[in-house]
Amino acid sequence: MHSFKEKLLKSDVVLSQLEVPIETVEWTADYCHKHGVPFILNPAPAVPLAKTVWEKCSYITPNEPEASLLFSKCSYDQLIMTLGPIGAKFKELIIPGYPAKVVDTTGAGDTFNGALAFSLGAGYAVEQAIGFANAAAAFCVESFGAQSGMPTFEQVEERMRLNA
């Protein structure tokens, strides 16, 4: 456990989803919150959590169905709702998506979240990080499979440059 805590404390950003035990997510959100380590939670598969868990997340990244299921009665300033080809919504701002020739959407959410975590950890402002994540997800859906569709940093940068 000691080395796990050390790794968390050395992290620029911690990203989790709900395919791990809920107790692990709750503990990690609490630990990161207490130590000022940004914590992103992709609430997939959608499972209700205590309000105290949501409040400890730096960012929560549901897609539209997850958001309507989990947050229909409340809202959080740290919500970044993915909207497929439209892009993503943060607070009242829509950060537009990028054009893509969709072949397979498998892995798009994971790619979005990984790119978001990377870019926030690299110091991007949240709106820029969301734009970077949108470009990565657009690239991802143009290939079959989750891992084979994940782009490199250079591919995301090129996508952003070509569609600026």
CNS distance restraints for C-alpha pairs under 8 A (distance, minus, plus):
assign (resid   1 and name CA) (resid   5 and name CA) 6.31 0.50 0.50
assign (resid   2 and name CA) (resid   6 and name CA) 6.35 0.50 0.50
assign (resid   3 and name CA) (resid   7 and name CA) 6.15 0.50 0.50
assign (resid   4 and name CA) (resid   8 and name CA) 6.31 0.50 0.50
assign (resid   5 and name CA) (resid   9 and name CA) 6.21 0.50 0.50
assign (resid   6 and name CA) (resid  10 and name CA) 6.24 0.50 0.50
assign (resid   7 and name CA) (resid  11 and name CA) 6.24 0.50 0.50
assign (resid   8 and name CA) (resid  14 and name CA) 7.14 0.50 0.50
assign (resid   8 and name CA) (resid  32 and name CA) 7.21 0.50 0.50
assign (resid   8 and name CA) (resid  37 and name CA) 7.55 0.50 0.50
assign (resid   9 and name CA) (resid  32 and name CA) 7.62 0.50 0.50
assign (resid   9 and name CA) (resid  35 and name CA) 7.19 0.50 0.50
assign (resid   9 and name CA) (resid  37 and name CA) 6.75 0.50 0.50
assign (resid  11 and name CA) (resid  37 and name CA) 7.01 0.50 0.50
assign (resid  12 and name CA) (resid  37 and name CA) 6.79 0.50 0.50
assign (resid  12 and name CA) (resid  38 and name CA) 7.06 0.50 0.50
assign (resid  12 and name CA) (resid 121 and name CA) 4.92 0.50 0.50
assign (resid  12 and name CA) (resid 122 and name CA) 7.93 0.50 0.50
assign (resid  13 and name CA) (resid  37 and name CA) 6.25 0.50 0.50
assign (resid  13 and name CA) (resid  38 and name CA) 4.95 0.50 0.50
assign (resid  13 and name CA) (resid  39 and name CA) 5.98 0.50 0.50
assign (resid  13 and name CA) (resid  40 and name CA) 7.44 0.50 0.50
assign (resid  13 and name CA) (resid 117 and name CA) 6.16 0.50 0.50
assign (resid  13 and name CA) (resid 118 and name CA) 7.78 0.50 0.50
assign (resid  13 and name CA) (resid 120 and name CA) 7.28 0.50 0.50
assign (resid  13 and name CA) (resid 121 and name CA) 5.52 0.50 0.50
assign (resid  14 and name CA) (resid  32 and name CA) 7.87 0.50 0.50
assign (resid  14 and name CA) (resid  37 and name CA) 7.23 0.50 0.50
assign (resid  14 and name CA) (resid  38 and name CA) 6.22 0.50 0.50
assign (resid  14 and name CA) (resid  39 and name CA) 4.82 0.50 0.50
assign (resid  14 and name CA) (resid  40 and name CA) 6.15 0.50 0.50
assign (resid  14 and name CA) (resid 117 and name CA) 7.40 0.50 0.50
assign (resid  15 and name CA) (resid  39 and name CA) 5.92 0.50 0.50
assign (resid  15 and name CA) (resid  40 and name CA) 4.73 0.50 0.50
assign (resid  15 and name CA) (resid  41 and name CA) 5.96 0.50 0.50
assign (resid  15 and name CA) (resid  42 and name CA) 7.62 0.50 0.50
assign (resid  15 and name CA) (resid 113 and name CA) 7.71 0.50 0.50
assign (resid  15 and name CA) (resid 114 and name CA) 7.74 0.50 0.50
assign (resid  15 and name CA) (resid 117 and name CA) 6.64 0.50 0.50
assign (resid  16 and name CA) (resid  25 and name CA) 6.98 0.50 0.50
assign (resid  16 and name CA) (resid  39 and name CA) 7.79 0.50 0.50
assign (resid  16 and name CA) (resid  40 and name CA) 6.36 0.50 0.50
assign (resid  16 and name CA) (resid  41 and name CA) 5.07 0.50 0.50
assign (resid  16 and name CA) (resid  42 and name CA) 6.22 0.50 0.50
assign (resid  17 and name CA) (resid  25 and name CA) 7.64 0.50 0.50
assign (resid  17 and name CA) (resid  41 and name CA) 5.54 0.50 0.50
assign (resid  17 and name CA) (resid  42 and name CA) 4.64 0.50 0.50
assign (resid  17 and name CA) (resid  43 and name CA) 5.54 0.50 0.50
assign (resid  17 and name CA) (resid  44 and name CA) 5.80 0.50 0.50
assign (resid  17 and name CA) (resid  45 and name CA) 7.72 0.50 0.50
assign (resid  18 and name CA) (resid  22 and name CA) 6.61 0.50 0.50
assign (resid  18 and name CA) (resid  25 and name CA) 7.25 0.50 0.50
assign (resid  18 and name CA) (resid  42 and name CA) 7.13 0.50 0.50
assign (resid  18 and name CA) (resid  43 and name CA) 5.68 0.50 0.50
assign (resid  18 and name CA) (resid  44 and name CA) 5.30 0.50 0.50
assign (resid  18 and name CA) (resid  45 and name CA) 5.80 0.50 0.50
assign (resid  18 and name CA) (resid  46 and name CA) 7.32 0.50 0.50
assign (resid  18 and name CA) (resid  47 and name CA) 7.38 0.50 0.50
assign (resid  19 and name CA) (resid  44 and name CA) 7.06 0.50 0.50
assign (resid  19 and name CA) (resid  45 and name CA) 6.74 0.50 0.50
assign (resid  20 and name CA) (resid  24 and name CA) 6.86 0.50 0.50
assign (resid  20 and name CA) (resid  25 and name CA) 7.19 0.50 0.50
assign (resid  21 and name CA) (resid  25 and name CA) 6.72 0.50 0.50
assign (resid  22 and name CA) (resid  26 and name CA) 6.14 0.50 0.50
assign (resid  23 and name CA) (resid  27 and name CA) 6.03 0.50 0.50
assign (resid  24 and name CA) (resid  28 and name CA) 5.99 0.50 0.50
assign (resid  25 and name CA) (resid  29 and name CA) 5.98 0.50 0.50
assign (resid  26 and name CA) (resid  30 and name CA) 6.16 0.50 0.50
assign (resid  26 and name CA) (resid  53 and name CA) 6.08 0.50 0.50
assign (resid  27 and name CA) (resid  31 and name CA) 6.04 0.50 0.50
assign (resid  28 and name CA) (resid  32 and name CA) 5.95 0.50 0.50
assign (resid  29 and name CA) (resid  33 and name CA) 5.98 0.50 0.50
assign (resid  29 and name CA) (resid  39 and name CA) 6.33 0.50 0.50
assign (resid  29 and name CA) (resid  53 and name CA) 6.63 0.50 0.50
assign (resid  29 and name CA) (resid  56 and name CA) 5.86 0.50 0.50
assign (resid  29 and name CA) (resid  57 and name CA) 6.23 0.50 0.50
assign (resid  30 and name CA) (resid  34 and name CA) 6.13 0.50 0.50
assign (resid  30 and name CA) (resid  53 and name CA) 7.31 0.50 0.50
assign (resid  30 and name CA) (resid  56 and name CA) 6.32 0.50 0.50
assign (resid  31 and name CA) (resid  35 and name CA) 6.28 0.50 0.50
assign (resid  32 and name CA) (resid  36 and name CA) 5.87 0.50 0.50
assign (resid  32 and name CA) (resid  37 and name CA) 4.69 0.50 0.50
assign (resid  32 and name CA) (resid  38 and name CA) 6.57 0.50 0.50
assign (resid  32 and name CA) (resid  39 and name CA) 6.31 0.50 0.50
assign (resid  33 and name CA) (resid  37 and name CA) 6.19 0.50 0.50
assign (resid  33 and name CA) (resid  38 and name CA) 7.19 0.50 0.50
assign (resid  33 and name CA) (resid  39 and name CA) 7.34 0.50 0.50
assign (resid  33 and name CA) (resid  56 and name CA) 5.58 0.50 0.50
assign (resid  33 and name CA) (resid  57 and name CA) 7.27 0.50 0.50
assign (resid  38 and name CA) (resid  57 and name CA) 7.46 0.50 0.50
assign (resid  38 and name CA) (resid  58 and name CA) 5.48 0.50 0.50
assign (resid  39 and name CA) (resid  56 and name CA) 7.80 0.50 0.50
assign (resid  39 and name CA) (resid  57 and name CA) 5.30 0.50 0.50
assign (resid  39 and name CA) (resid  58 and name CA) 5.13 0.50 0.50
assign (resid  39 and name CA) (resid  59 and name CA) 6.67 0.50 0.50
assign (resid  40 and name CA) (resid  57 and name CA) 5.95 0.50 0.50
assign (resid  40 and name CA) (resid  58 and name CA) 5.78 0.50 0.50
assign (resid  40 and name CA) (resid  59 and name CA) 4.76 0.50 0.50
assign (resid  40 and name CA) (resid  60 and name CA) 5.79 0.50 0.50
assign (resid  40 and name CA) (resid  61 and name CA) 7.43 0.50 0.50
assign (resid  40 and name CA) (resid 117 and name CA) 7.33 0.50 0.50
assign (resid  41 and name CA) (resid  57 and name CA) 6.58 0.50 0.50
assign (resid  41 and name CA) (resid  59 and name CA) 6.39 0.50 0.50
assign (resid  41 and name CA) (resid  60 and name CA) 4.87 0.50 0.50
assign (resid  41 and name CA) (resid  61 and name CA) 6.28 0.50 0.50
assign (resid  42 and name CA) (resid  60 and name CA) 5.85 0.50 0.50
assign (resid  42 and name CA) (resid  61 and name CA) 4.81 0.50 0.50
assign (resid  42 and name CA) (resid  62 and name CA) 5.93 0.50 0.50
assign (resid  42 and name CA) (resid 113 and name CA) 7.19 0.50 0.50
assign (resid  43 and name CA) (resid  47 and name CA) 6.99 0.50 0.50
assign (resid  43 and name CA) (resid  60 and name CA) 7.08 0.50 0.50
assign (resid  43 and name CA) (resid  61 and name CA) 6.70 0.50 0.50
assign (resid  43 and name CA) (resid  62 and name CA) 5.71 0.50 0.50
assign (resid  43 and name CA) (resid  66 and name CA) 7.23 0.50 0.50
assign (resid  44 and name CA) (resid  62 and name CA) 7.23 0.50 0.50
assign (resid  44 and name CA) (resid  66 and name CA) 7.44 0.50 0.50
assign (resid  45 and name CA) (resid  66 and name CA) 7.97 0.50 0.50
assign (resid  46 and name CA) (resid  66 and name CA) 5.62 0.50 0.50
assign (resid  46 and name CA) (resid  69 and name CA) 7.53 0.50 0.50
assign (resid  46 and name CA) (resid  70 and name CA) 7.07 0.50 0.50
assign (resid  47 and name CA) (resid  70 and name CA) 7.42 0.50 0.50
assign (resid  48 and name CA) (resid  70 and name CA) 6.09 0.50 0.50
assign (resid  49 and name CA) (resid  53 and name CA) 6.48 0.50 0.50
assign (resid  49 and name CA) (resid  54 and name CA) 7.20 0.50 0.50
assign (resid  50 and name CA) (resid  54 and name CA) 6.93 0.50 0.50
assign (resid  51 and name CA) (resid  55 and name CA) 6.23 0.50 0.50
assign (resid  52 and name CA) (resid  56 and name CA) 6.46 0.50 0.50
assign (resid  53 and name CA) (resid  57 and name CA) 6.82 0.50 0.50
assign (resid  54 and name CA) (resid  60 and name CA) 7.56 0.50 0.50
assign (resid  55 and name CA) (resid  76 and name CA) 7.78 0.50 0.50
assign (resid  57 and name CA) (resid  78 and name CA) 7.49 0.50 0.50
assign (resid  58 and name CA) (resid  78 and name CA) 6.09 0.50 0.50
assign (resid  59 and name CA) (resid  78 and name CA) 4.60 0.50 0.50
assign (resid  59 and name CA) (resid  79 and name CA) 5.81 0.50 0.50
assign (resid  59 and name CA) (resid  80 and name CA) 6.77 0.50 0.50
assign (resid  60 and name CA) (resid  78 and name CA) 6.02 0.50 0.50
assign (resid  60 and name CA) (resid  79 and name CA) 4.84 0.50 0.50
assign (resid  60 and name CA) (resid  80 and name CA) 6.00 0.50 0.50
assign (resid  60 and name CA) (resid  81 and name CA) 7.89 0.50 0.50
assign (resid  61 and name CA) (resid  79 and name CA) 6.03 0.50 0.50
assign (resid  61 and name CA) (resid  80 and name CA) 4.82 0.50 0.50
assign (resid  61 and name CA) (resid  81 and name CA) 5.47 0.50 0.50
assign (resid  61 and name CA) (resid  82 and name CA) 6.83 0.50 0.50
assign (resid  61 and name CA) (resid 113 and name CA) 7.48 0.50 0.50
assign (resid  62 and name CA) (resid  66 and name CA) 5.34 0.50 0.50
assign (resid  62 and name CA) (resid  67 and name CA) 5.34 0.50 0.50
assign (resid  62 and name CA) (resid  79 and name CA) 7.56 0.50 0.50
assign (resid  62 and name CA) (resid  80 and name CA) 6.86 0.50 0.50
assign (resid  62 and name CA) (resid  81 and name CA) 5.16 0.50 0.50
assign (resid  62 and name CA) (resid  82 and name CA) 6.34 0.50 0.50
assign (resid  63 and name CA) (resid  67 and name CA) 6.03 0.50 0.50
assign (resid  63 and name CA) (resid  81 and name CA) 5.30 0.50 0.50
assign (resid  63 and name CA) (resid  82 and name CA) 4.61 0.50 0.50
assign (resid  63 and name CA) (resid  83 and name CA) 6.34 0.50 0.50
assign (resid  63 and name CA) (resid  84 and name CA) 7.97 0.50 0.50
assign (resid  64 and name CA) (resid  68 and name CA) 6.20 0.50 0.50
assign (resid  64 and name CA) (resid  81 and name CA) 6.33 0.50 0.50
assign (resid  64 and name CA) (resid  82 and name CA) 6.49 0.50 0.50
assign (resid  64 and name CA) (resid  83 and name CA) 6.30 0.50 0.50
assign (resid  65 and name CA) (resid  69 and name CA) 6.20 0.50 0.50
assign (resid  66 and name CA) (resid  70 and name CA) 5.96 0.50 0.50
assign (resid  67 and name CA) (resid  71 and name CA) 5.28 0.50 0.50
assign (resid  67 and name CA) (resid  72 and name CA) 6.99 0.50 0.50
assign (resid  67 and name CA) (resid  81 and name CA) 6.98 0.50 0.50
assign (resid  68 and name CA) (resid  72 and name CA) 4.95 0.50 0.50
assign (resid  71 and name CA) (resid  75 and name CA) 5.98 0.50 0.50
assign (resid  75 and name CA) (resid  79 and name CA) 7.58 0.50 0.50
assign (resid  77 and name CA) (resid  90 and name CA) 7.88 0.50 0.50
assign (resid  77 and name CA) (resid  91 and name CA) 6.05 0.50 0.50
assign (resid  78 and name CA) (resid  90 and name CA) 7.56 0.50 0.50
assign (resid  78 and name CA) (resid  91 and name CA) 7.63 0.50 0.50
assign (resid  79 and name CA) (resid  89 and name CA) 7.99 0.50 0.50
assign (resid  79 and name CA) (resid  90 and name CA) 6.18 0.50 0.50
assign (resid  79 and name CA) (resid  91 and name CA) 6.99 0.50 0.50
assign (resid  80 and name CA) (resid  88 and name CA) 6.48 0.50 0.50
assign (resid  80 and name CA) (resid  89 and name CA) 5.58 0.50 0.50
assign (resid  80 and name CA) (resid  90 and name CA) 4.74 0.50 0.50
assign (resid  80 and name CA) (resid  91 and name CA) 7.49 0.50 0.50
assign (resid  81 and name CA) (resid  88 and name CA) 5.44 0.50 0.50
assign (resid  81 and name CA) (resid  89 and name CA) 5.10 0.50 0.50
assign (resid  81 and name CA) (resid  90 and name CA) 6.65 0.50 0.50
assign (resid  82 and name CA) (resid  87 and name CA) 6.23 0.50 0.50
assign (resid  82 and name CA) (resid  88 and name CA) 4.30 0.50 0.50
assign (resid  82 and name CA) (resid  89 and name CA) 6.47 0.50 0.50
assign (resid  83 and name CA) (resid  87 and name CA) 5.16 0.50 0.50
assign (resid  83 and name CA) (resid  88 and name CA) 5.08 0.50 0.50
assign (resid  83 and name CA) (resid  89 and name CA) 7.20 0.50 0.50
assign (resid  84 and name CA) (resid  88 and name CA) 7.47 0.50 0.50
assign (resid  84 and name CA) (resid  97 and name CA) 7.60 0.50 0.50
assign (resid  85 and name CA) (resid  97 and name CA) 5.45 0.50 0.50
assign (resid  85 and name CA) (resid  98 and name CA) 6.96 0.50 0.50
assign (resid  85 and name CA) (resid  99 and name CA) 7.38 0.50 0.50
assign (resid  85 and name CA) (resid 100 and name CA) 7.91 0.50 0.50
assign (resid  85 and name CA) (resid 138 and name CA) 7.50 0.50 0.50
assign (resid  86 and name CA) (resid  96 and name CA) 5.73 0.50 0.50
assign (resid  86 and name CA) (resid  97 and name CA) 5.09 0.50 0.50
assign (resid  86 and name CA) (resid  98 and name CA) 7.97 0.50 0.50
assign (resid  87 and name CA) (resid  94 and name CA) 6.89 0.50 0.50
assign (resid  87 and name CA) (resid  95 and name CA) 5.64 0.50 0.50
assign (resid  87 and name CA) (resid  96 and name CA) 4.36 0.50 0.50
assign (resid  87 and name CA) (resid  97 and name CA) 3.68 0.50 0.50
assign (resid  87 and name CA) (resid  98 and name CA) 7.38 0.50 0.50
assign (resid  87 and name CA) (resid 134 and name CA) 6.02 0.50 0.50
assign (resid  88 and name CA) (resid  94 and name CA) 5.71 0.50 0.50
assign (resid  88 and name CA) (resid  95 and name CA) 5.33 0.50 0.50
assign (resid  88 and name CA) (resid  96 and name CA) 6.56 0.50 0.50
assign (resid  88 and name CA) (resid  97 and name CA) 7.14 0.50 0.50
assign (resid  88 and name CA) (resid 130 and name CA) 7.22 0.50 0.50
assign (resid  88 and name CA) (resid 134 and name CA) 7.38 0.50 0.50
assign (resid  89 and name CA) (resid  93 and name CA) 5.59 0.50 0.50
assign (resid  89 and name CA) (resid  94 and name CA) 4.45 0.50 0.50
assign (resid  89 and name CA) (resid  95 and name CA) 6.15 0.50 0.50
assign (resid  90 and name CA) (resid  94 and name CA) 6.44 0.50 0.50
assign (resid  90 and name CA) (resid  95 and name CA) 7.51 0.50 0.50
assign (resid  90 and name CA) (resid 127 and name CA) 7.93 0.50 0.50
assign (resid  95 and name CA) (resid 127 and name CA) 7.07 0.50 0.50
assign (resid  95 and name CA) (resid 130 and name CA) 6.90 0.50 0.50
assign (resid  95 and name CA) (resid 131 and name CA) 6.27 0.50 0.50
assign (resid  96 and name CA) (resid 131 and name CA) 7.20 0.50 0.50
assign (resid  96 and name CA) (resid 134 and name CA) 7.55 0.50 0.50
assign (resid  97 and name CA) (resid 131 and name CA) 7.32 0.50 0.50
assign (resid  97 and name CA) (resid 134 and name CA) 5.30 0.50 0.50
assign (resid  97 and name CA) (resid 135 and name CA) 6.71 0.50 0.50
assign (resid  97 and name CA) (resid 138 and name CA) 7.24 0.50 0.50
assign (resid  98 and name CA) (resid 134 and name CA) 6.62 0.50 0.50
assign (resid  98 and name CA) (resid 135 and name CA) 5.70 0.50 0.50
assign (resid  98 and name CA) (resid 138 and name CA) 5.85 0.50 0.50
assign (resid  98 and name CA) (resid 160 and name CA) 7.96 0.50 0.50
assign (resid  98 and name CA) (resid 163 and name CA) 7.16 0.50 0.50
assign (resid  99 and name CA) (resid 138 and name CA) 6.77 0.50 0.50
assign (resid 100 and name CA) (resid 138 and name CA) 5.45 0.50 0.50
assign (resid 100 and name CA) (resid 139 and name CA) 6.81 0.50 0.50
assign (resid 100 and name CA) (resid 141 and name CA) 7.21 0.50 0.50
assign (resid 100 and name CA) (resid 142 and name CA) 6.50 0.50 0.50
assign (resid 101 and name CA) (resid 141 and name CA) 7.42 0.50 0.50
assign (resid 101 and name CA) (resid 142 and name CA) 5.57 0.50 0.50
assign (resid 102 and name CA) (resid 141 and name CA) 5.20 0.50 0.50
assign (resid 102 and name CA) (resid 142 and name CA) 4.99 0.50 0.50
assign (resid 102 and name CA) (resid 143 and name CA) 7.80 0.50 0.50
assign (resid 103 and name CA) (resid 141 and name CA) 5.83 0.50 0.50
assign (resid 103 and name CA) (resid 142 and name CA) 5.02 0.50 0.50
assign (resid 103 and name CA) (resid 143 and name CA) 5.81 0.50 0.50
assign (resid 103 and name CA) (resid 144 and name CA) 6.41 0.50 0.50
assign (resid 104 and name CA) (resid 141 and name CA) 5.10 0.50 0.50
assign (resid 104 and name CA) (resid 142 and name CA) 6.53 0.50 0.50
assign (resid 104 and name CA) (resid 143 and name CA) 6.18 0.50 0.50
assign (resid 104 and name CA) (resid 144 and name CA) 5.29 0.50 0.50
assign (resid 104 and name CA) (resid 145 and name CA) 6.90 0.50 0.50
assign (resid 105 and name CA) (resid 140 and name CA) 7.48 0.50 0.50
assign (resid 105 and name CA) (resid 141 and name CA) 4.85 0.50 0.50
assign (resid 106 and name CA) (resid 141 and name CA) 7.12 0.50 0.50
assign (resid 106 and name CA) (resid 144 and name CA) 7.49 0.50 0.50
assign (resid 106 and name CA) (resid 145 and name CA) 5.86 0.50 0.50
assign (resid 106 and name CA) (resid 146 and name CA) 5.21 0.50 0.50
assign (resid 107 and name CA) (resid 111 and name CA) 5.93 0.50 0.50
assign (resid 107 and name CA) (resid 140 and name CA) 7.10 0.50 0.50
assign (resid 107 and name CA) (resid 141 and name CA) 7.71 0.50 0.50
assign (resid 107 and name CA) (resid 145 and name CA) 6.91 0.50 0.50
assign (resid 107 and name CA) (resid 146 and name CA) 4.07 0.50 0.50
assign (resid 107 and name CA) (resid 147 and name CA) 7.11 0.50 0.50
assign (resid 107 and name CA) (resid 149 and name CA) 7.55 0.50 0.50
assign (resid 107 and name CA) (resid 150 and name CA) 7.80 0.50 0.50
assign (resid 108 and name CA) (resid 112 and name CA) 6.04 0.50 0.50
assign (resid 108 and name CA) (resid 137 and name CA) 4.96 0.50 0.50
assign (resid 108 and name CA) (resid 138 and name CA) 7.57 0.50 0.50
assign (resid 108 and name CA) (resid 140 and name CA) 5.87 0.50 0.50
assign (resid 108 and name CA) (resid 141 and name CA) 6.17 0.50 0.50
assign (resid 108 and name CA) (resid 146 and name CA) 7.30 0.50 0.50
assign (resid 109 and name CA) (resid 113 and name CA) 6.14 0.50 0.50
assign (resid 109 and name CA) (resid 137 and name CA) 7.05 0.50 0.50
assign (resid 110 and name CA) (resid 114 and name CA) 6.04 0.50 0.50
assign (resid 111 and name CA) (resid 115 and name CA) 6.00 0.50 0.50
assign (resid 111 and name CA) (resid 133 and name CA) 7.35 0.50 0.50
assign (resid 111 and name CA) (resid 136 and name CA) 6.41 0.50 0.50
assign (resid 111 and name CA) (resid 137 and name CA) 5.54 0.50 0.50
assign (resid 111 and name CA) (resid 140 and name CA) 6.94 0.50 0.50
assign (resid 111 and name CA) (resid 150 and name CA) 6.14 0.50 0.50
assign (resid 112 and name CA) (resid 116 and name CA) 5.99 0.50 0.50
assign (resid 112 and name CA) (resid 133 and name CA) 4.64 0.50 0.50
assign (resid 112 and name CA) (resid 134 and name CA) 6.25 0.50 0.50
assign (resid 112 and name CA) (resid 136 and name CA) 6.25 0.50 0.50
assign (resid 112 and name CA) (resid 137 and name CA) 5.12 0.50 0.50
assign (resid 113 and name CA) (resid 117 and name CA) 6.08 0.50 0.50
assign (resid 113 and name CA) (resid 133 and name CA) 6.94 0.50 0.50
assign (resid 114 and name CA) (resid 118 and name CA) 6.09 0.50 0.50
assign (resid 114 and name CA) (resid 133 and name CA) 7.70 0.50 0.50
assign (resid 115 and name CA) (resid 119 and name CA) 6.02 0.50 0.50
assign (resid 115 and name CA) (resid 129 and name CA) 7.68 0.50 0.50
assign (resid 115 and name CA) (resid 132 and name CA) 6.73 0.50 0.50
assign (resid 115 and name CA) (resid 133 and name CA) 4.78 0.50 0.50
assign (resid 115 and name CA) (resid 136 and name CA) 6.53 0.50 0.50
assign (resid 116 and name CA) (resid 120 and name CA) 6.05 0.50 0.50
assign (resid 116 and name CA) (resid 129 and name CA) 5.46 0.50 0.50
assign (resid 116 and name CA) (resid 130 and name CA) 6.05 0.50 0.50
assign (resid 116 and name CA) (resid 132 and name CA) 6.98 0.50 0.50
assign (resid 116 and name CA) (resid 133 and name CA) 5.02 0.50 0.50
assign (resid 117 and name CA) (resid 121 and name CA) 5.98 0.50 0.50
assign (resid 118 and name CA) (resid 122 and name CA) 6.12 0.50 0.50
assign (resid 119 and name CA) (resid 123 and name CA) 6.42 0.50 0.50
assign (resid 119 and name CA) (resid 124 and name CA) 5.52 0.50 0.50
assign (resid 119 and name CA) (resid 129 and name CA) 5.15 0.50 0.50
assign (resid 119 and name CA) (resid 132 and name CA) 7.13 0.50 0.50
assign (resid 119 and name CA) (resid 133 and name CA) 7.89 0.50 0.50
assign (resid 120 and name CA) (resid 124 and name CA) 5.14 0.50 0.50
assign (resid 120 and name CA) (resid 125 and name CA) 6.90 0.50 0.50
assign (resid 120 and name CA) (resid 126 and name CA) 6.72 0.50 0.50
assign (resid 120 and name CA) (resid 129 and name CA) 5.85 0.50 0.50
assign (resid 124 and name CA) (resid 128 and name CA) 5.84 0.50 0.50
assign (resid 124 and name CA) (resid 129 and name CA) 5.49 0.50 0.50
assign (resid 125 and name CA) (resid 129 and name CA) 6.06 0.50 0.50
assign (resid 126 and name CA) (resid 130 and name CA) 6.15 0.50 0.50
assign (resid 127 and name CA) (resid 131 and name CA) 6.30 0.50 0.50
assign (resid 128 and name CA) (resid 132 and name CA) 6.19 0.50 0.50
assign (resid 129 and name CA) (resid 133 and name CA) 6.13 0.50 0.50
assign (resid 130 and name CA) (resid 134 and name CA) 6.04 0.50 0.50
assign (resid 131 and name CA) (resid 135 and name CA) 6.28 0.50 0.50
assign (resid 132 and name CA) (resid 136 and name CA) 6.30 0.50 0.50
assign (resid 132 and name CA) (resid 156 and name CA) 6.98 0.50 0.50
assign (resid 132 and name CA) (resid 157 and name CA) 7.83 0.50 0.50
assign (resid 132 and name CA) (resid 160 and name CA) 7.44 0.50 0.50
assign (resid 133 and name CA) (resid 137 and name CA) 6.14 0.50 0.50
assign (resid 134 and name CA) (resid 138 and name CA) 6.14 0.50 0.50
assign (resid 135 and name CA) (resid 139 and name CA) 6.30 0.50 0.50
assign (resid 135 and name CA) (resid 156 and name CA) 5.83 0.50 0.50
assign (resid 135 and name CA) (resid 159 and name CA) 6.33 0.50 0.50
assign (resid 135 and name CA) (resid 160 and name CA) 6.28 0.50 0.50
assign (resid 136 and name CA) (resid 140 and name CA) 6.22 0.50 0.50
assign (resid 136 and name CA) (resid 150 and name CA) 7.28 0.50 0.50
assign (resid 136 and name CA) (resid 151 and name CA) 6.27 0.50 0.50
assign (resid 136 and name CA) (resid 156 and name CA) 5.37 0.50 0.50
assign (resid 137 and name CA) (resid 141 and name CA) 6.45 0.50 0.50
assign (resid 137 and name CA) (resid 150 and name CA) 7.85 0.50 0.50
assign (resid 138 and name CA) (resid 142 and name CA) 7.07 0.50 0.50
assign (resid 139 and name CA) (resid 143 and name CA) 7.79 0.50 0.50
assign (resid 139 and name CA) (resid 149 and name CA) 7.03 0.50 0.50
assign (resid 139 and name CA) (resid 150 and name CA) 7.29 0.50 0.50
assign (resid 139 and name CA) (resid 151 and name CA) 6.45 0.50 0.50
assign (resid 139 and name CA) (resid 155 and name CA) 7.96 0.50 0.50
assign (resid 139 and name CA) (resid 156 and name CA) 7.28 0.50 0.50
assign (resid 139 and name CA) (resid 159 and name CA) 7.63 0.50 0.50
assign (resid 140 and name CA) (resid 146 and name CA) 7.56 0.50 0.50
assign (resid 140 and name CA) (resid 149 and name CA) 4.25 0.50 0.50
assign (resid 140 and name CA) (resid 150 and name CA) 5.12 0.50 0.50
assign (resid 140 and name CA) (resid 151 and name CA) 6.47 0.50 0.50
assign (resid 141 and name CA) (resid 149 and name CA) 6.63 0.50 0.50
assign (resid 142 and name CA) (resid 149 and name CA) 6.96 0.50 0.50
assign (resid 143 and name CA) (resid 148 and name CA) 6.90 0.50 0.50
assign (resid 143 and name CA) (resid 149 and name CA) 4.92 0.50 0.50
assign (resid 144 and name CA) (resid 148 and name CA) 6.81 0.50 0.50
assign (resid 144 and name CA) (resid 149 and name CA) 6.35 0.50 0.50
assign (resid 145 and name CA) (resid 149 and name CA) 6.03 0.50 0.50
assign (resid 146 and name CA) (resid 150 and name CA) 6.78 0.50 0.50
assign (resid 151 and name CA) (resid 155 and name CA) 5.78 0.50 0.50
assign (resid 151 and name CA) (resid 156 and name CA) 6.45 0.50 0.50
assign (resid 152 and name CA) (resid 156 and name CA) 6.45 0.50 0.50
assign (resid 153 and name CA) (resid 157 and name CA) 6.21 0.50 0.50
assign (resid 154 and name CA) (resid 158 and name CA) 6.09 0.50 0.50
assign (resid 155 and name CA) (resid 159 and name CA) 6.17 0.50 0.50
assign (resid 156 and name CA) (resid 160 and name CA) 6.21 0.50 0.50
assign (resid 157 and name CA) (resid 161 and name CA) 6.09 0.50 0.50
assign (resid 158 and name CA) (resid 162 and name CA) 6.07 0.50 0.50
assign (resid 159 and name CA) (resid 163 and name CA) 6.24 0.50 0.50
assign (resid 160 and name CA) (resid 164 and name CA) 5.92 0.50 0.50
